Each structure stands twice: as C-alpha cells, then as structure tokens.
Amino acid sequence: MRRLLDFDLVIESDDDGYRTRVIGSPGGEADARFDLPFTDKDLKILVLEVVGSISRVRRKMRRIDAQDRQLIEAFGGQLFTAVFSGPVGECLERSRVNAGNRDAGLRIRLRLPPALANIPWEYLYDTSHGFLGLDPDTALVRYLELPSPVGPLSIRPPLRILAMISAPSDLAQLDAEQEWAKLDETFEPLRSQGLVEVDRLADGTLTALHRPLQLHEYHVLHFIGHGGFDEEAQDGAVALEDATGKARMVTGRELSTMIRHPSLRLVVLNACEGSRVAAGDPFSGVAQALARQGIPAVIAMQFEISDPAALAFSQSFYQGIADGLPVDTATVEARRAMFAGDSGIEWATPVLYLRSTDGRVFRRRRAHPKKQDRDSGDQGAEDEQASRRAEEEAKRQADEEARRQAEEEAKRQAEEEAKRQADEEARRRAGDFDRMVTEYTRPLNGEQPAHEHPAGTEPSPAQRPGLPVPVYGPIILSVPLLILATKVLTVGYHLTRPWALTVLCSAILGGAVAAAESRRNRTQIWTAALEFFFAWFVVYAIYKLSVGHVHRVSQYLPVLAILAGVGALVSLALGIRALARSPRKEGNVHPLLPAFLFCLTAGLGTAAIGYASTRYPQAQILQSIGPDCYHIGAVFLFAALVVNLLAPLRTLVRRLQSQ
C-alpha cells in the first residue's frame, strides 16, 4: 500500500439527527447533516445475522452465501450514503483524486460520538469502490484524538509478543492448550524467519501478567479469552483468572494500569464483545480505555471470530508489522487476507483504535548479524544486506518524494508569481484607463488639463479651472422639470399617461446618470440634489400613473401638496448647505447650485399652497391666494429650469474658451 493522507471525519449529534464534518483532508473541508438509515432494532438484527452466519460457518464448514453478502452490502451502502451525502461525499471524491495525483491513498479517521460507537463502520460500502475496509488505497480507523502525541518506537527484529490465554473455570469452556496450539501455529512461519518471538504466560491471572512486563521488553500483548460488558458499571471488561482459577472481571482501565510500559505499543484483544462501549463514556470499552491510558494502537474483535478467520488475520497482520508496515496498513492487508480465505463476512470483525497520527507505532532498526557459527554468520550477513537494501530503497523513495515536493513547491511559487504580475498589470492598465478618462472629462467639467500650465506660471482668469459640475444629469432633469412647470402653470390640465411615463423614465435614467457622473467629479451636494429630485419625480409619476391604485390615497390626504412641501423643504436644506460651501467661503460648490435650489424651494413651496387650496375649498385664505400661488410657482420652476441648464452651458463655454 502507498503512503496515506489523512481524511479526518467528525460525526456529532445535531438536534434529533447527526452532522458529519470533514475537518481536514486533501479535498478541503465540508459538512452535512444526516439521519441514521436504520433503528437500534435493525442494528441488533444485523449483528445477530452476522453472528449467525459465523456460527453456520463453524458448524457446516461452508463459505458465506450470496444472501449474507447482500445483507452487509445493503447495510454498508445505506450507512455510506447517509454519512457521505452532499458536500461530504464530494469532498471524499476530491480527496481521492488529489491523493491519487500525489501517488497516495487515504486514511479515513473516524471520530465517533458514544451513541454511534457500536455500529460496525467497517462495513461502509461505496458502490464505486466497494467496501472501504477492503480498499487497498483506504485505511478506515477509529481515531482517538488525545493531547499527548504518540511517536513510533524504534525496535530491532524480532518483534516480541506476550501471549495471554485466560480460561476461567466458571465461564464457557475454553481449551487453553488448544488455543495456544492454534496461536503457536499462527506464529511459526514468522518465528522461523526470525521476525517474531512469542512468550506465553503461565496462567491467565493479573499477577502473571505484571511480572514479565517488569523483567522484559515486550512490544505486543495478544490476549485470548472472554470479554464482556458490565451493564451496571457501564464499562467493558475482560475475564481473567483469580488465584482459584475462577473468573475475575478486569475493566479496561484496570488492565491499562497493569500493562502500561514504554515498549508496549500494541494490544490485540481476541475476546467476544471486546470493543463494545457504553452510551455516555467514549473510553468505557476495553479497547478505548487502553488507548486512553497510553497504548498507541488497540485491535479488538467486535464480533465472535471463527478459528480460520483468526488464523488468517494474525498471520497477515503480524507479518505486516514485522515488515515495518504502519498498523493501519497492516490491518487493511489482514482484512483482505481474511476476505480472500473463507471469511466473506468476518473480515470486518477486527476494529482498529488508533492514537498514532500516521499509523506507525514501530520503526524497524537494522538487526546486528549473528556471530554463532558460519551458517548463523551467513544468515546475519544476508539479513544485514537485506536491511541495507531496504534502507537504500527507503532513502531513494524519500529523495524522490523530497524532489517531487520541491518541484510542486517551485511550480506553486511560479504560478503565484505569474498571478501577482498579472494582477499588477491589470491594476496598472486600470489606472491608465482611469487617468485617460479623467483627462478626457476635465474640459467637460470646466477644468484644464494639468500639463497645460507650466510650473511657475499662473493661468489667466479665462483659463482658470472651473468648479466641478455634473453635465448630463441636469440636462436630463430639465425634461421632468419642464413638464412639472407646465402642469403647475395650467392648473386645469390633466397630465396624460404618456407624459407621466416620460417623467418616470427620465427620472430613472437621470438617477443612474447622476450616480455615474459623481464617481468622476466631486459634486456631492449637487449629486444629492439631483438624485433626490429624480426620486421625487419617480414618486410623482407613480402617483400620476396610479400604479396599484395608489391614486386612491388622495381621498384621504393631499398627496400633491405633501409631495410639493417635502420637495420644498429638502431644496431649502440643500440650498443652505450649498450656500455654506460656496466659493466665497473657500468651498467647492458651483455658485449656480444655490440659485437652482432656492428657485426650486420657492416654486415647490408656492405650488404646495396652490395644491392645498384645491384640496381644501372651505379654507378662505387658501382660496384667495391659491390661483396666484400656481402662477408664482410655475414662474419659479421655469427659473429653476433655466438655472439648471446654465451650469452645463457655462461648462461648455469654458471648454470652448480653453481651446
């Protein structure tokens, strides 16, 4: 198997369902909510079916049939579809592609809530890639993230294994000698190659376990015996022997206290229900408790395992560990070996709980050559040459990886530099374009180009730059303003729908043009006035068009009088503000702007009085001055129209003078 890249998957409770979060992967991060596709009852039925299939294999010595295979495929497929739904599934596919481009596989590290720990996640089934637990490019582990990191232990072959077989007399009969014979048969090929050494404890008591760990250095503890779950204590336990040979239930926490040793890096629990957990404590199972107390990797059987499956797993797994494979990689290869034999379902029985970040709990060192006789010397020399070749191959692969990473880094830096240069070029061109537009529009605003006057010379009064004014906005404003002035002058005239639409369209167009012009010229007050009156005319046109029957409001309110009054007040406020910033007071406001605003104030104010006289005929004072107010308002609105057009015309005259 190739090197593995981490795909960290966290599953959390979310209201009445669950949420999947990818917190780190080659494909980025993602999250999605899901509901379990089965109930607790369905899960119990599945476990019973799996255990029943294994029992049938033991009794009838036959392979798992197609119905059993379809059962676990359906279960694993439903579980995969629920957990890897939407963005999470897309992130997994991106990670597979990115890992493949880097000649690597994936290590899916599951972080599970206690409520989901009893689910056989090893059966996850993807229709495109098959079972994740059998995928040669995927390692599926249950990851326990703890504060203290765990590094590999440097060892020289052989791998030292301490075997413990516990057969209490008051529990289901377990033939200790037969179990030892089967385990010894498992290790014989590895022992003959000098890869492992196996020592058996004299009995299955806690005292017998304690003494050898004090005197010798062991790397692996392999336990065979009964396991269970104490419902009252809510803790997993293994059944050891007491002094009388009867069962003594030892919890995972108690066992970890006795076996804690710097050299012990791996524990294999071949015990029924050895990986079960309680609902509220993620470390209450034996396997989890051992990992929590410092064991870097623990393998526990989540179902009862048959003898052929246990033999296939142990031989393949320990061969991989002795060869220096990471423990998660060795677990995958062992499952594949089980699947290749007569264990079509049992391959998912071993569950790996991992604390090591990269799966390596051992680092193999070169063994010293043996110096007993010629044969031993030759064997030692061959071992040394093999180790040297392995080291050279590892060094070559490391050099290739370093060179590949350096090339990728250089390529990435080149791409970033090219992107930076492209961004700078784009900004430079944008700046050149803005400067070109500014130089081109200076004459339109009554300004002279900066290069027209050499340093040390003063421009003549005729050449002095004018104050910035908008050009196109006032011209467009003259259209609705002319229509309004005409309407006020002829009181009895009804504004027809085409004229009202003209007012509406010109107001909308003018608002957009005024906003665009304000970006090139600093005409804040003038722009604010233009945009306000364009908005005012939009409201006026909507009222005249009676959009949505808004005209009915006039039955209750003097709408036109209110509109004219609001326009007059805003014009007055803007006029006072413009007057305060006039050129006499070192401001930057064109002198025609206050005149335009005060004309509008007078025109709209008197028009408001005229509209009010029409709305309230019983008011004698309004009836006496109302008709005159219409004519006065029309005069001021025509005056505002003329002043409004003078500013653009004055700017064009300045442009002609500058030429």
Phi and psi in degrees as a GROMACS rama.xvg file:
@    title "Ramachandran Plot"
@    xaxis  label "Phi"
@    yaxis  label "Psi"
@TYPE xy
-74.6482  175.104  ARG-2
-65.4315  156.257  ARG-3
-115.648  140.298  LEU-4
-105.199  140.707  LEU-5
-75.1978  134.758  ASP-6
-122.113  95.9071  PHE-7
-88.7191  118.988  ASP-8
-120.694  122.071  LEU-9
-110.627  129.71  VAL-10
-114.459  124.542  ILE-11
-128.185  156.388  GLU-12
-71.3503  141.542  SER-13
-143.678  98.1848  ASP-14
55.3448  -119.753  ASP-15
-96.0075  11.316  ASP-16
-134.232  -148.433  GLY-17
-138.778  160.184  TYR-18
-128.73  133.431  ARG-19
-101.757  130.427  THR-20
-127.954  127.522  ARG-21
-92.6666  109.215  VAL-22
-97.3927  -3.82782  ILE-23
-175.208  127.203  GLY-24
-167.737  164.371  SER-25
-64.069  -17.1621  PRO-26
-102.744  11.9032  GLY-27
96.3343  -155.617  GLY-28
-118.071  157.221  GLU-29
-165.053  164.474  ALA-30
-154.575  154.715  ASP-31
-160.001  150.6  ALA-32
-95.0586  148.216  ARG-33
-151.347  161.853  PHE-34
-117.12  144.873  ASP-35
-62.2767  134.402  LEU-36
-81.8706  9.37231  PRO-37
-151.006  163.372  PHE-38
-97.7919  174.02  THR-39
-60.3889  -35.8104  ASP-40
-64.7779  -42.6599  LYS-41
-61.1573  -39.5215  ASP-42
-65.1978  -42.0156  LEU-43
-63.501  -39.0693  LYS-44
-63.7621  -41.1131  ILE-45
-61.3374  -46.1251  LEU-46
-60.8918  -42.5362  VAL-47
-63.1512  -38.8766  LEU-48
-63.9788  -43.7056  GLU-49
-64.1063  -46.9343  VAL-50
-62.8947  -39.2853  VAL-51
-64.2579  -38.0229  GLY-52
-63.7538  -41.4879  SER-53
-64.3616  -40.1765  ILE-54
-63.5442  -38.5052  SER-55
-65.1737  -35.8181  ARG-56
-62.139  -42.0358  VAL-57
-64.2531  -41.1006  ARG-58
-78.249  -41.8084  ARG-59
-102.256  -8.00692  LYS-60
54.5407  48.3387  MET-61
-124.702  166.813  ARG-62
-79.7868  162.397  ARG-63
-65.2744  133.323  ILE-64
-83.4828  175.588  ASP-65
-64.3556  -31.7047  ALA-66
-64.4551  -41.2626  GLN-67
-64.7725  -40.2723  ASP-68
-63.7325  -42.004  ARG-69
-65.0826  -33.7686  GLN-70
-60.9396  -49.8097  LEU-71
-75.3322  -28.2523  ILE-72
-65.5942  -42.9981  GLU-73
-64.6991  -43.6782  ALA-74
-62.3009  -51.1227  PHE-75
-63.8516  -34.3569  GLY-76
-67.232  -42.6628  GLY-77
-63.7675  -40.917  GLN-78
-66.3555  -42.1404  LEU-79
-64.9309  -44.588  PHE-80
-61.8022  -37.3276  THR-81
-71.5898  -46.7243  ALA-82
-75.7288  -42.8011  VAL-83
-99.4584  53.6369  PHE-84
-95.6439  152.746  SER-85
56.8875  -129.025  GLY-86
-60.5547  -30.7935  PRO-87
-68.3987  -43.0382  VAL-88
-64.2817  -39.1016  GLY-89
-64.7222  -38.8113  GLU-90
-63.9759  -38.2454  CYS-91
-62.9856  -42.861  LEU-92
-65.5504  -41.8206  GLU-93
-61.6561  -40.0724  ARG-94
-65.6457  -39.3104  SER-95
-62.417  -42.598  ARG-96
-65.9894  -46.4266  VAL-97
-64.292  -39.6088  ASN-98
-65.8208  -41.014  ALA-99
-62.5202  -37.7261  GLY-100
-65.3588  -24.3516  ASN-101
-100.627  15.4663  ARG-102
54.8516  49.4511  ASP-103
-140.373  167.202  ALA-104
-110.288  -166.952  GLY-105
-119.8  142.516  LEU-106
-112.613  102.917  ARG-107
-83.783  111.481  ILE-108
-102.985  107.098  ARG-109
-85.0739  127.655  LEU-110
-111.708  109.254  ARG-111
-109.624  145.931  LEU-112
-75.7463  156.956  PRO-113
-55.4273  -34.7014  PRO-114
-66.2146  -20.1825  ALA-115
-109.499  5.93498  LEU-116
-70.1832  -23.5092  ALA-117
-83.7778  -4.55589  ASN-118
-76.4159  134.154  ILE-119
-75.8482  80.9744  PRO-120
-63.7789  -20.3388  TRP-121
-64.1514  -14.24  GLU-122
-88.4173  6.36694  TYR-123
-50.1782  128.082  LEU-124
-127.566  121.061  TYR-125
-106.268  124.004  ASP-126
-60.6835  -23.4759  THR-127
-86.6258  -27.9408  SER-128
-124.347  -1.89956  HIS-129
82.0998  -158.082  GLY-130
-68.7147  128.93  PHE-131
-63.8773  -32.5761  LEU-132
-69.6386  -13.6691  GLY-133
-110.958  -2.22978  LEU-134
-69.6211  121.128  ASP-135
-64.9123  -16.9219  PRO-136
-105.084  13.6799  ASP-137
-139.452  131.314  THR-138
-114.554  122.596  ALA-139
-105.115  115.12  LEU-140
-129.934  154.462  VAL-141
-96.5467  109.97  ARG-142
-96.4786  131.779  TYR-143
-111.402  104.994  LEU-144
-86.8928  113.976  GLU-145
-122.716  158.499  LEU-146
-59.574  -43.1644  PRO-147
-84.997  123.209  SER-148
-70.5186  155.236  PRO-149
-120.038  122.253  VAL-150
-103.799  166.944  GLY-151
-72.8241  151.535  PRO-152
-96.63  127.722  LEU-153
-80.1893  120.784  SER-154
-133.132  158.034  ILE-155
-107.431  141.29  ARG-156
-56.2959  147.447  PRO-157
-87.9619  160.296  PRO-158
-75.9186  123.358  LEU-159
-94.9211  120.638  ARG-160
-117.126  132.025  ILE-161
-105.812  117.53  LEU-162
-99.0005  133.228  ALA-163
-127.645  122.066  MET-164
-118.405  118.099  ILE-165
-112.248  121.918  SER-166
-132.7  75.0522  ALA-167
-59.6881  143.203  PRO-168
-73.08  -21.1897  SER-169
-97.4817  9.96219  ASP-170
-113.868  179.953  LEU-171
-52.4825  136.965  ALA-172
-60.6311  130.99  GLN-173
-132.45  115.656  LEU-174
-78.437  101.555  ASP-175
-62.2257  -41.5528  ALA-176
-65.9314  -40.5307  GLU-177
-66.1261  -39.7756  GLN-178
-64.0244  -39.6731  GLU-179
-66.2393  -39.3065  TRP-180
-61.9953  -41.6584  ALA-181
-67.1818  -40.1465  LYS-182
-67.6998  -39.6009  LEU-183
-64.4469  -36.3238  ASP-184
-64.5585  -36.0472  GLU-185
-61.7914  -43.048  THR-186
-87.5904  -8.63855  PHE-187
-58.459  -48.0025  GLU-188
-60.7006  -35.9186  PRO-189
-74.8991  -35.4811  LEU-190
-67.0174  -37.0078  ARG-191
-66.8276  -24.65  SER-192
-88.9784  -0.192328  GLN-193
74.8293  20.1064  GLY-194
-89.8846  -28.4551  LEU-195
-136.634  155.805  VAL-196
-129.077  133.328  GLU-197
-122.25  126.694  VAL-198
-115.24  138.15  ASP-199
-106.336  135.66  ARG-200
-69.9346  149.298  LEU-201
-65.1422  -34.8087  ALA-202
-149.653  -177.278  ASP-203
-102.447  33.0444  GLY-204
-93.4792  160.927  THR-205
-68.2902  -31.7423  LEU-206
-65.813  -41.8888  THR-207
-64.7634  -28.8051  ALA-208
-75.9726  -34.5555  LEU-209
-69.277  -43.5865  HIS-210
-64.8734  -49.8928  ARG-211
-60.6127  -34.1022  PRO-212
-68.1524  -23.3947  LEU-213
-77.3393  -35.1257  GLN-214
-91.0238  -27.8548  LEU-215
-129.226  166.663  HIS-216
-103.758  112.991  GLU-217
-114.456  147.937  TYR-218
-103.718  -28.36  HIS-219
-135.889  139.283  VAL-220
-112.005  120.906  LEU-221
-111.848  111.663  HIS-222
-105.077  133.427  PHE-223
-123.776  125.329  ILE-224
167.562  -164.312  GLY-225
-90.3958  143.302  HIS-226
-130.015  162.001  GLY-227
-164.56  -170.451  GLY-228
-138.003  122.621  PHE-229
-85.5596  102.704  ASP-230
-63.2721  -35.1548  GLU-231
-70.6932  -44.0146  GLU-232
-85.1895  -9.39584  ALA-233
52.3727  52.23  GLN-234
-150.92  144.779  ASP-235
-77.4824  157.936  GLY-236
-153.323  155.338  ALA-237
-114.207  148.898  VAL-238
-94.1649  103.26  ALA-239
-94.5104  -179.34  LEU-240
-103.638  144.699  GLU-241
-94.023  -171.042  ASP-242
-64.2596  -23.8249  ALA-243
-94.7563  1.13443  THR-244
88.8698  3.71538  GLY-245
-92.7281  172.898  LYS-246
-72.5426  137.977  ALA-247
-128.371  110.342  ARG-248
-75.7019  120.378  MET-249
-116.366  120.861  VAL-250
-72.8644  167.151  THR-251
-62.2672  -37.2344  GLY-252
-66.2903  -40.9543  ARG-253
-66.1752  -41.2649  GLU-254
-64.8024  -40.6859  LEU-255
-64.4938  -31.1627  SER-256
-63.0709  -35.6749  THR-257
-83.3349  -29.5883  MET-258
-102.512  4.69274  ILE-259
-65.2117  117.088  ARG-260
-155.196  140.913  HIS-261
-57.6107  -33.0108  PRO-262
-84.724  -18.0718  SER-263
-80.7963  109.652  LEU-264
-113.91  -11.297  ARG-265
-146.679  136.468  LEU-266
-126.443  131.089  VAL-267
-115.337  120.682  VAL-268
-107.896  104.54  LEU-269
-95.8628  73.5929  ASN-270
-139.475  142.668  ALA-271
-62.9876  132.315  CYS-272
57.3309  31.9101  GLU-273
-72.9546  -8.1835  GLY-274
-118.301  14.0432  SER-275
-73.7095  147.98  ARG-276
-127.252  163.363  VAL-277
-82.2814  170.563  ALA-278
-73.5807  -27.2311  ALA-279
-114.207  -6.97197  GLY-280
-126.853  112.343  ASP-281
-69.1869  -11.0832  PRO-282
-114.409  18.7433  PHE-283
-80.0266  -21.5606  SER-284
-69.9895  157.268  GLY-285
-59.6186  -47.4224  VAL-286
-62.6739  -45.1489  ALA-287
-65.9264  -37.9914  GLN-288
-64.5653  -40.2678  ALA-289
-63.87  -43.6071  LEU-290
-64.7886  -38.8188  ALA-291
-64.284  -31.4712  ARG-292
-90.2447  5.93027  GLN-293
124.541  -6.66401  GLY-294
-76.1937  121.822  ILE-295
-63.7632  -32.3042  PRO-296
-146.202  136.649  ALA-297
-134.474  133.342  VAL-298
-115.792  124.855  ILE-299
-130.596  150.273  ALA-300
-89.9625  121.854  MET-301
-84.9753  -12.4086  GLN-302
-131.204  165.997  PHE-303
-62.6001  136.791  GLU-304
-115.882  139.052  ILE-305
-78.9981  162.406  SER-306
-62.4775  -46.3772  ASP-307
-61.0326  -37.9389  PRO-308
-68.3732  -41.5206  ALA-309
-63.6534  -38.7875  ALA-310
-65.047  -46.5546  LEU-311
-62.9826  -41.3457  ALA-312
-65.0144  -49.4555  PHE-313
-62.5779  -45.0859  SER-314
-61.8111  -48.4019  GLN-315
-68.661  -42.379  SER-316
-64.5027  -49.9549  PHE-317
-70.1219  -28.7773  TYR-318
-62.6387  -44.3627  GLN-319
-64.7389  -41.8308  GLY-320
-63.7086  -42.3784  ILE-321
-65.4497  -29.319  ALA-322
-80.285  -3.27537  ASP-323
92.4892  13.6757  GLY-324
-73.2796  149.695  LEU-325
-59.7072  152.878  PRO-326
-65.7536  -33.3947  VAL-327
-70.6437  -37.2373  ASP-328
-65.9242  -42.7585  THR-329
-62.7105  -34.6254  ALA-330
-66.1948  -43.0234  THR-331
-61.0341  -46.0005  VAL-332
-64.1377  -35.9875  GLU-333
-67.1663  -39.5274  ALA-334
-63.3439  -39.7602  ARG-335
-65.5786  -35.896  ARG-336
-66.3158  -38.6764  ALA-337
-64.5278  -43.0432  MET-338
-64.5157  -35.6899  PHE-339
-69.2777  -22.6287  ALA-340
-87.9563  -138.505  GLY-341
-99.7628  32.6892  ASP-342
-122.663  66.9305  SER-343
-68.1268  -18.8588  GLY-344
-117.334  -33.6248  ILE-345
-70.5121  -9.97573  GLU-346
-59.8474  -22.9236  TRP-347
-88.8536  0.0599374  ALA-348
-65.1269  -43.2894  THR-349
-69.91  129.131  PRO-350
-115.197  128.153  VAL-351
-101.074  122.091  LEU-352
-106.574  124.156  TYR-353
-126.552  136.368  LEU-354
-109.394  -24.8275  ARG-355
-67.3714  135.419  SER-356
-70.6171  -33.0021  THR-357
-112.941  9.12427  ASP-358
81.4477  -2.18743  GLY-359
-96.4262  115.579  ARG-360
-106.695  -14.4562  VAL-361
-129.55  146.826  PHE-362
-124.546  116.895  ARG-363
-77.5776  128.769  ARG-364
-103.218  159.392  ARG-365
-70.8222  132.954  ARG-366
-79.8951  147.494  ALA-367
-72.4454  142.321  HIS-368
-65.7222  143.526  PRO-369
-77.7565  144.371  LYS-370
-126.764  46.778  LYS-371
-94.7866  -58.6788  GLN-372
-140.748  -176.154  ASP-373
-61.9506  -45.4643  ARG-374
-61.9626  -43.8235  ASP-375
-64.7856  -38.8711  SER-376
-63.7233  -43.0717  GLY-377
-62.6475  -41.7472  ASP-378
-63.4307  -40.7925  GLN-379
-63.9507  -40.3848  GLY-380
-63.8346  -41.6335  ALA-381
-63.2156  -41.0686  GLU-382
-62.1978  -40.1743  ASP-383
-66.1738  -40.9627  GLU-384
-64.6138  -41.1868  GLN-385
-63.6845  -40.6658  ALA-386
-65.539  -39.245  SER-387
-64.7635  -42.7889  ARG-388
-62.4485  -39.4103  ARG-389
-63.7996  -40.1583  ALA-390
-66.383  -40.9713  GLU-391
-63.8085  -40.6711  GLU-392
-64.5963  -41.6348  GLU-393
-63.7771  -39.5213  ALA-394
-65.7387  -39.9268  LYS-395
-63.7705  -43.943  ARG-396
-64.0238  -38.4108  GLN-397
-64.5025  -40.609  ALA-398
-63.6326  -42.057  ASP-399
-63.2347  -40.7622  GLU-400
-64.6129  -42.522  GLU-401
-63.2048  -41.7535  ALA-402
-65.2887  -39.8434  ARG-403
-64.6196  -42.7022  ARG-404
-64.5767  -38.7577  GLN-405
-63.7405  -40.66  ALA-406
-64.5528  -41.7122  GLU-407
-63.6997  -40.6024  GLU-408
-65.2021  -41.9072  GLU-409
-63.9649  -40.9323  ALA-410
-63.9665  -41.5045  LYS-411
-64.1156  -42.7417  ARG-412
-64.4834  -38.1238  GLN-413
-64.4594  -41.5659  ALA-414
-64.2393  -41.1892  GLU-415
-64.4768  -40.6395  GLU-416
-65.3916  -41.4953  GLU-417
-63.8516  -40.5199  ALA-418
-65.8855  -40.1603  LYS-419
-63.5601  -44.0904  ARG-420
-63.8731  -39.1088  GLN-421
-64.3284  -39.4318  ALA-422
-64.9796  -41.7753  ASP-423
-63.5974  -41.6799  GLU-424
-63.8125  -40.0246  GLU-425
-64.9551  -41.6706  ALA-426
-64.6888  -39.0025  ARG-427
-64.2273  -43.8333  ARG-428
-65.7363  -39.3496  ARG-429
-62.4572  -40.2936  ALA-430
-64.1472  -41.9439  GLY-431
-61.6513  -40.7601  ASP-432
-65.7597  -42.403  PHE-433
-62.8484  -41.617  ASP-434
-64.6965  -37.8944  ARG-435
-64.7179  -43.381  MET-436
-64.0053  -39.8312  VAL-437
-63.3701  -45.6777  THR-438
-63.6496  -35.4269  GLU-439
-72.247  -34.5694  TYR-440
-90.4052  -6.37636  THR-441
-56.5735  -48.1765  ARG-442
-62.2146  -34.5139  PRO-443
-64.9397  -26.5333  LEU-444
-98.5441  12.3473  ASN-445
79.7563  20.6418  GLY-446
-112.242  155.384  GLU-447
-100.691  143.632  GLN-448
-58.0892  146.004  PRO-449
-62.2736  -30.6657  ALA-450
-83.6717  -1.52842  HIS-451
-72.8372  -23.9127  GLU-452
-115.631  111.034  HIS-453
-61.4585  158.096  PRO-454
-64.0433  138.844  ALA-455
88.8938  -0.460128  GLY-456
-116.313  148.606  THR-457
-104.01  134.004  GLU-458
-70.6695  152.144  PRO-459
-71.5726  163.568  SER-460
-56.5221  -35.3033  PRO-461
-70.876  -23.0379  ALA-462
-98.6498  -3.5255  GLN-463
-64.5474  132.714  ARG-464
-59.6584  139.006  PRO-465
-83.849  166.978  GLY-466
-73.0138  148.955  LEU-467
-67.8637  133.517  PRO-468
-137.22  149.102  VAL-469
-74.6532  151.514  PRO-470
-109.992  -55.3167  VAL-471
-80.0248  -30.9564  TYR-472
-60.429  -50.8119  GLY-473
-60.6077  -36.1449  PRO-474
-63.3222  -42.9737  ILE-475
-67.7724  -36.6591  ILE-476
-62.3795  -26.5045  LEU-477
-63.6432  -25.4888  SER-478
-66.9162  -59.6375  VAL-479
-66.4228  -29.0535  PRO-480
-66.9483  -39.1823  LEU-481
-64.6453  -41.6786  LEU-482
-64.5824  -41.143  ILE-483
-64.8517  -44.9612  LEU-484
-61.6748  -41.0935  ALA-485
-63.9613  -41.0645  THR-486
-64.8028  -40.7066  LYS-487
-67.1751  -37.6983  VAL-488
-66.4819  -40.0475  LEU-489
-105.096  88.3299  THR-490
-59.882  -40.1337  VAL-491
-78.564  -4.80607  GLY-492
-78.1025  131.37  TYR-493
-94.4264  124.165  HIS-494
-70.077  113.466  LEU-495
-74.0942  167.275  THR-496
-62.665  -42.0953  ARG-497
-59.348  -40.8591  PRO-498
-67.4418  -38.8256  TRP-499
-63.1703  -39.1236  ALA-500
-65.2379  -36.2457  LEU-501
-62.0487  -43.8036  THR-502
-60.1472  -45.3451  VAL-503
-63.314  -48.1035  LEU-504
-66.4095  -43.2445  CYS-505
-65.7826  -33.7415  SER-506
-67.4727  -42.6314  ALA-507
-65.9906  -44.7005  ILE-508
-62.7267  -43.2129  LEU-509
-63.5336  -38.536  GLY-510
-60.46  -41.9724  GLY-511
-67.0554  -41.6595  ALA-512
-66.115  -41.5336  VAL-513
-62.296  -40.5192  ALA-514
-64.9877  -39.5615  ALA-515
-67.6406  -40.2603  ALA-516
-67.0877  -32.2071  GLU-517
-67.0587  -18.9796  SER-518
-72.4332  -28.9015  ARG-519
-94.5738  -23.4171  ARG-520
-127.614  140.084  ASN-521
-82.6764  81.9491  ARG-522
-125.184  59.8387  THR-523
-60.9923  -49.2611  GLN-524
-67.962  -44.0992  ILE-525
-64.0454  -41.3123  TRP-526
-63.737  -41.6856  THR-527
-61.4682  -41.176  ALA-528
-63.887  -46.0424  ALA-529
-60.6586  -48.1442  LEU-530
-64.694  -35.9082  GLU-531
-63.7467  -47.298  PHE-532
-71.5196  -29.6648  PHE-533
-64.7559  -42.0765  PHE-534
-64.1815  -38.5942  ALA-535
-60.2203  -44.1512  TRP-536
-68.3813  -31.7041  PHE-537
-61.4167  -45.8667  VAL-538
-63.8104  -41.9785  VAL-539
-61.3804  -43.7862  TYR-540
-67.4661  -40.6029  ALA-541
-60.5048  -40.1956  ILE-542
-65.2329  -43.4245  TYR-543
-67.9222  -32.7512  LYS-544
-79.1865  -10.9245  LEU-545
54.6001  48.1101  SER-546
-66.134  126.98  VAL-547
64.4777  27.1838  GLY-548
57.967  33.517  HIS-549
-66.6178  -18.588  VAL-550
-63.5651  -20.3104  HIS-551
-66.9708  -17.1022  ARG-552
-62.6177  -26.4941  VAL-553
-64.1884  -14.6588  SER-554
-68.3947  -23.0047  GLN-555
-114.354  -26.203  TYR-556
-132.707  149.245  LEU-557
-80.2257  80.7935  PRO-558
-60.1148  -48.1776  VAL-559
-65.8372  -37.0206  LEU-560
-64.9066  -40.4629  ALA-561
-66.5408  -44.5222  ILE-562
-59.6123  -46.4323  LEU-563
-63.9879  -39.2532  ALA-564
-64.8214  -42.9956  GLY-565
-62.6471  -42.289  VAL-566
-61.6991  -39.2423  GLY-567
-65.1148  -44.2287  ALA-568
-63.8283  -45.2459  LEU-569
-64.7289  -39.4063  VAL-570
-61.3224  -41.6217  SER-571
-62.7194  -44.4876  LEU-572
-63.4336  -44.1448  ALA-573
-67.3716  -35.6261  LEU-574
-64.4541  -42.5501  GLY-575
-63.3151  -41.1256  ILE-576
-64.4299  -41.1857  ARG-577
-67.7299  -37.7441  ALA-578
-64.5122  -34.8053  LEU-579
-68.3921  -23.4721  ALA-580
-110.639  27.2703  ARG-581
-70.8697  162.592  SER-582
-57.9474  -30.1352  PRO-583
-62.1883  -26.3178  ARG-584
-106.502  31.0298  LYS-585
59.2198  38.2522  GLU-586
-98.1454  -168.978  GLY-587
-130.845  35.7347  ASN-588
-107.826  134.402  VAL-589
-65.2571  138.569  HIS-590
-64.3299  -22.1597  PRO-591
-77.1061  -16.9857  LEU-592
-64.9477  -48.2904  LEU-593
-59.259  -39.682  PRO-594
-61.7821  -42.6353  ALA-595
-60.9695  -44.5598  PHE-596
-69.6954  -38.6707  LEU-597
-71.3751  -33.1735  PHE-598
-62.9642  -41.9673  CYS-599
-64.5976  -38.4961  LEU-600
-59.745  -48.1829  THR-601
-66.8173  -42.3961  ALA-602
-65.2484  -47.6261  GLY-603
-70.7865  -34.4311  LEU-604
-64.7947  -47.7313  GLY-605
-67.985  -35.0578  THR-606
-63.0693  -36.9765  ALA-607
-61.0325  -39.9959  ALA-608
-65.1461  -41.7207  ILE-609
-62.0563  -43.8273  GLY-610
-62.7508  -37.1114  TYR-611
-66.473  -36.7331  ALA-612
-64.5822  -34.3958  SER-613
-70.1523  -36.6706  THR-614
-75.1952  -30.903  ARG-615
-122.471  79.1025  TYR-616
-67.2093  -18.7678  PRO-617
-77.2143  -14.5455  GLN-618
-80.9829  112.105  ALA-619
-66.8069  -41.0974  GLN-620
-65.2621  -37.1701  ILE-621
-68.5183  -36.4945  LEU-622
-67.983  -28.8222  GLN-623
-77.499  -31.5329  SER-624
-108.045  -7.94363  ILE-625
-58.4167  -54.0129  GLY-626
-59.3012  -38.3047  PRO-627
-66.534  -35.8532  ASP-628
-62.8066  -35.6973  CYS-629
-60.2234  -46.4838  TYR-630
-68.5229  -40.4054  HIS-631
-64.5672  -43.626  ILE-632
-61.3581  -40.8742  GLY-633
-62.763  -39.0339  ALA-634
-61.7762  -46.4762  VAL-635
-67.2319  -35.0098  PHE-636
-68.0655  -38.1137  LEU-637
-64.8121  -36.6873  PHE-638
-64.8287  -42.6476  ALA-639
-61.4238  -36.8714  ALA-640
-62.1002  -43.6982  LEU-641
-65.7369  -46.1626  VAL-642
-64.1383  -36.6807  VAL-643
-60.6934  -35.7587  ASN-644
-84.9596  -18.1501  LEU-645
-65.6769  -36.6403  LEU-646
-61.4259  -51.5502  ALA-647
-61.297  -39.597  PRO-648
-64.0687  -39.6766  LEU-649
-64.1364  -37.0622  ARG-650
-66.3405  -40.0057  THR-651
-66.9787  -36.5734  LEU-652
-62.6634  -43.7369  VAL-653
-60.3454  -37.5724  ARG-654
-62.671  -42.6612  ARG-655
-65.7301  -38.8463  LEU-656
-64.3243  -37.1531  GLN-657
-68.6693  -24.0575  SER-658
